[in-house]
Amino acid sequence: MDFLPVDLLEEIARQVGTPCYVYDQERIARNYARLANALTPTAAVGRICYSVKANSNLSVLRLMRNLGAGFDVVSGGELRRALLAGAPPDSIVFAGVGKRDDELVAALDAGVGWINVESAQELRVLSDLAAARGVVQRVALRINPGIDPHTHRHLATGKRTSKFGVETEEALWLVAHRADYPGIRIEGIHIHIGSMVSDAGPYAEAMRVALAVVAQCRTLGATITTLNLGGGFGVAYQPDQAEAPIQAIASNALPSARQAGLRLLFEPGRAIVADAGALLTRVLYTKTNGGVRYVVVDAAMNDLIRPALYGAAHRVSCVKGQASTDAIGSADDDLAQYTVVGPVCESGDVLAAGVTLPKPQRGDLLVIHHAGAYGMSMASNYNTRPRAAEVLVADGKWHVIRRRESTEDLVAREVECLA
């Protein structure tokens, strides 16, 4: 097994219960170092700004801060989390296509390093709010580059028709009229083409588009110091999938940025935490319908929505037995294909289809791999199901970093308002 030791997972499942998210601190640190060393080898070259939406647990964010990361936030709530984790405000980039006035005010009052602006109206609102406070906010204009990253349609953010960013012509108009916006200072360009991109080509194309925009901005007299290339680096959820070629991306981006006199920002999330997390779940029942072997577990789409939302395929392993000497999916077991489903009353509540497992028994522990990103952060209380606990493992020891919700937690804010 390519995750944590079996006996440790069984211990966590027994003491904390299931479903439960488990994260490996050592792997998170190793993943971060790999990206930082390749993409931003020195602080002068740039910075990794961890994408909080991938996994927003405060303990994970504090770990990222200690590793030297900045933060990419997309809501007032994520901003609050980053600050609670001890992030220096100037290390925070506030992005997002629809920031409310109160969120912009919170960002201004906190003194965040960057705000990525995605429309002319937002620039006006931000400038007015900043000017009213007597501050000038540093901003990057997010460009819609019209690039197809060849990923899932819900993950493609750089296509011409997507909701994100502004078209180049509008961005240049805003730069030309920047004197009309006294509360802001345009010093950066931001491009994010999408998520789960496993080819260097789209990043090279994004770099080409961005450099052309930077050059045009500079001819208009703007001082553009920074290029934010986003993140979206693909992760191999299955053995036949390819990871993003980080070295190839770096070998194109770094020399080009250096030649243009630009500092680079990157905003990875998934590539840092996905394979460092797993979702533990127990088998409740097994059944066969229409020739399909079903394994019904206590985790559900409200715990891990990626398969239902994106058609994502996570690997699943079965921890057989309770002793540390037991194997996972031993070749001696009777292997067959199963579809792993949860208790939620939706046909889409399928966590994994057609996975090969040893014959599951009631109470067996299953491990759903690569669940460290967009698992707990996208969890819900659908069907009035309490959200799972979260556990962090460091130096062979583990501790709960989010307690399991109770049904009392779920109704508390309604009971006090009961009509």
Summary of the structure (lengths in Angstrom):
residues: 419
radius of gyration: 22.9
end to end distance: 52.3
largest distance: 72.9
contacts: 1438
relative contact order: 0.16
helix: 35%
strand: 25%
